[in-house]
Amino acid sequence: MKKIFAALLSASFLLLPIVASQASADDFRRPPVVVQKKVIVERTVVRPHWKKGYRVSASERRRFSDVNDYRRYRLAPPPRGYRWVRADHDFLLIGVTSGVISNVIGVR
């Protein structure tokens, strides 16, 4: 009984590489699986990019908040006739009467 068991055990060790190579050969015969992904990009609200020399309309100026404590944000004191305002996450130096932007400091 021991001899039969030993013969079957040794035969299984000898046949194992042949069976494994046959299984890997079957993998190459199958067509490759192609997975297609659908990517959805959500667009965020586009905010205007403030530029020096841009004239801000009165309706846009109503949305801005005045920055009276400009030293807190390490901004230079505004010259006479100008004021610092905060638009979204940017600081703008705007002429009071004309509404023209003379300086833009972006904060990220």
Disulfide bonds with the S-S distance in Angstrom:
none
